[in-house]
């Protein structure tokens, strides 16, 4: 079954409409497509579905599900941020939307002084945050990032998004050593926590389609640690354009073992 549950549209930071993505998925032979607009209630930013327009987002996805029911299954979900002390990927927080599933993710690290450091917005913003709020200490920042990943696991959501997103810029603008013992230890600790949570991890090809990495999240080593602990995987593209909805799916479908995401979450 060809399925992608991590998809963004013009409702948040994607480039195309829901219908355009559905039509692309049909053309590419998908059996199901799931939409997962960014959410961080009660926050409202230009790149997130907010409390005021969330029901309209859900309504449009449901309309497309009905319109194209004979050709593809269309699901409505959300990618909900964990920001320590502010918002959580908790299903009760989004209950009124009647979502089919919820993805949990960390895009923002709360620094020791309470300021926000954005993980993946741009190289420049990350560099500024590291310098201003961590004194240039990438190790401390990354340890706080993985601590947030582990803290997030206590909440009620279905799928863990890009659990090593801190790697995004590290190939083109290196700022830490991925082979360092302290970093490998963070991967092992996080793999243990994810396994204990029973949650599903996505193998996410989004950084490939956007030209930042040549491999997926999680990294091969992180996937090894997760697999050794019995963690289940699904394949996702984290697509922000209709053309990339199945980015690198052939490559990873042949190399990884994936579960049926619909059977796991519905």
C-alpha positions in Angstrom: 0.0 0.0 0.0 1.4 3.4 -1.0 0.6 5.9 1.7 1.9 9.2 3.0 0.6 10.7 6.2 3.0 13.7 6.5 1.8 16.3 4.0 1.7 20.1 4.1 -0.3 22.5 1.9 -1.1 26.2 1.7 -2.9 25.9 5.0 0.5 26.1 6.7 3.9 26.3 5.0 3.2 24.2 1.9 3.1 25.4 -1.7 0.0 23.7 -3.1 -3.7 23.3 -2.3 -5.2 20.2 -0.7 -6.9 19.3 -4.0 -3.7 19.8 -6.0 -1.9 17.4 -3.6 -4.7 14.8 -3.8 -4.6 14.9 -7.6 -0.8 14.5 -7.5 -1.1 11.5 -5.2 -3.6 9.9 -7.4 -1.3 10.4 -10.4 1.5 8.8 -8.5 -0.5 5.7 -7.6 -1.1 6.4 -3.9 -3.8 4.3 -2.1 -4.1 6.9 0.7 -2.9 10.4 1.4 -3.0 12.1 4.8 -2.7 15.8 5.5 -0.8 17.1 8.6 -0.8 20.9 8.8 1.4 22.4 11.5 -0.4 23.1 14.8 0.7 24.5 18.1 -2.4 25.6 19.9 -2.8 28.2 21.3 0.0 29.8 19.1 -1.0 31.4 15.8 1.7 32.0 13.3 1.6 32.4 9.5 3.0 28.8 9.0 0.5 27.0 11.3 -3.2 26.2 11.3 -4.5 28.2 14.2 -7.5 28.1 16.5 -9.6 30.3 14.2 -9.1 28.5 10.9 -8.5 24.9 12.0 -12.1 23.8 11.4 -12.0 25.3 7.9 -8.8 23.3 7.2 -10.5 20.1 8.4 -13.6 20.9 6.4 -11.6 21.3 3.1 -9.8 18.0 3.6 -13.0 16.2 4.4 -14.6 17.7 1.3 -11.7 16.4 -0.9 -12.0 13.0 0.8 -15.6 12.8 -0.3 -14.9 14.2 -3.8 -12.2 11.7 -4.6 -13.4 8.7 -2.5 -13.5 6.4 -5.6 -9.9 7.1 -6.4 -8.0 7.5 -3.1 -8.5 7.5 0.6 -7.9 11.0 2.1 -7.2 11.5 5.8 -7.0 14.6 8.0 -4.4 14.8 10.7 -2.1 17.4 12.2 1.6 17.9 13.1 1.5 19.2 16.6 4.5 20.8 18.2 6.0 20.2 21.6 7.4 23.4 23.1 8.3 22.9 26.7 6.1 24.9 29.0 3.9 26.1 26.2 2.2 23.5 24.0 2.0 19.7 23.6 1.0 17.2 21.0 -1.9 15.9 23.1 -5.0 14.6 21.3 -7.3 16.2 23.9 -5.9 19.6 22.9 -7.1 19.1 19.3 -10.2 16.9 20.1 -12.7 19.3 18.7 -11.2 18.9 15.2 -11.9 15.2 15.0 -8.5 14.4 13.4 -7.7 10.9 12.2 -4.2 11.0 13.7 -1.7 13.3 15.3 2.0 13.6 14.6 4.2 14.9 17.4 7.3 17.0 16.6 10.0 19.3 18.1 10.9 22.3 16.0 11.8 24.7 18.9 14.1 24.2 21.8 13.5 26.3 25.0 16.9 27.6 26.1 17.9 27.8 29.8 16.8 31.4 30.0 13.4 30.6 28.5 14.1 31.9 25.0 13.1 29.9 21.9 15.7 28.6 19.5 14.4 27.3 16.2 15.9 24.1 15.0 15.2 24.1 11.3 14.1 27.5 10.1 17.4 28.5 8.5 21.1 28.2 9.0 21.3 31.8 10.0 18.5 31.7 12.6 19.9 28.5 14.1 23.4 30.0 14.3 22.1 33.2 15.9 20.1 31.2 18.5 23.1 29.0 19.3 25.4 32.1 19.8 22.9 34.2 21.7 21.2 31.7 24.0 23.8 28.8 24.2 27.1 30.7 24.0 27.9 28.7 20.9 27.6 25.4 22.7 26.0 23.1 20.1 26.3 20.1 22.5 24.2 21.7 25.1 21.6 22.8 22.5 21.4 19.3 21.0 21.1 17.6 24.4 18.2 20.0 25.2 16.7 19.1 21.8 16.8 15.3 22.6 15.6 15.9 26.1 12.5 17.6 24.6 12.0 14.7 22.2 12.0 12.3 25.2 9.7 14.6 27.3 7.2 14.7 24.4 6.7 11.0 24.5 4.4 11.1 27.5 1.7 12.8 25.5 -1.1 11.1 23.5 -0.2 11.2 19.8 0.4 8.6 17.1 3.6 9.3 15.1 7.0 10.8 15.9 8.2 13.2 13.2 11.9 13.5 12.2 13.3 12.7 15.6 16.8 13.9 14.7 15.8 17.1 12.9 19.0 18.8 14.4 20.8 17.1 11.5 19.1 19.1 8.9 21.8 21.7 8.3 24.8 19.6 9.5 25.9 18.4 6.1 26.0 21.8 4.4 26.8 23.9 7.4 28.4 21.5 10.0 28.0 22.5 13.6 28.5 19.2 15.5 30.1 15.8 15.1 27.5 13.1 14.5 30.1 10.4 15.5 30.9 12.0 18.9 30.3 9.7 21.8 27.9 12.2 23.6 25.8 12.4 20.4 25.6 8.7 19.9 24.6 8.4 23.6 21.7 10.8 23.0 20.5 8.6 20.1 20.6 5.5 22.3 18.8 7.2 25.2 16.1 8.5 22.8 15.7 5.1 21.1 15.1 3.5 24.5 12.5 6.1 25.4 10.7 5.8 22.0 10.7 2.0 22.3 9.2 2.3 25.8 6.5 4.6 24.5 5.3 2.2 21.9 4.9 5.1 19.4 5.5 4.8 15.6 8.5 6.6 14.0 8.4 7.9 10.5 11.3 7.5 8.1 11.1 11.0 6.8 12.5 12.0 3.4 11.7 15.7 3.6 15.4 16.9 3.9 16.2 15.0 0.7 13.5 16.7 -1.3 14.6 20.1 0.0 18.3 19.4 -0.8 19.7 19.4 2.7 20.5 15.7 3.2 21.0 12.6 1.2 19.4 10.3 3.7 16.3 10.4 5.8 15.4 11.2 9.3 16.2 9.2 11.5 19.8 8.7 10.4 21.0 5.1 9.6 22.6 4.7 13.0 19.5 6.1 14.8 17.3 3.7 12.7 19.6 0.8 13.7 19.2 1.7 17.4 15.4 2.0 17.0 15.1 -1.2 15.0 17.1 -3.2 17.6 14.6 -2.1 20.2 11.5 -3.1 18.2 10.3 0.3 17.2 7.9 0.3 14.2 8.4 2.5 11.2 6.2 4.1 8.5 7.5 5.9 5.4 6.7 9.6 4.9 7.8 12.4 2.7 7.0 15.5 4.9 6.0 17.0 1.5 5.6 20.7 1.1 5.0 20.5 -2.7 2.7 18.2 -4.7 5.7 17.0 -6.7 7.6 15.6 -3.7 4.8 13.6 -2.1 6.6 10.4 -2.8 10.2 11.7 -2.6 12.7 8.8 -2.4 10.0 6.3 -1.6 11.4 3.7 -4.0 14.8 3.9 -2.3 13.5 3.4 1.2 10.7 1.0 0.5 13.3 -1.5 -0.8 15.6 -1.0 2.1 13.4 -0.7 5.2 10.6 -2.7 6.8 7.4 -0.6 7.3 4.1 -1.3 8.9 0.7 -0.3 7.3 0.2 3.1 8.8 -3.6 3.0 8.4 -3.9 -0.3 10.3 -1.7 1.2 13.0 -3.5 4.5 13.6 -7.2 3.9 12.7 
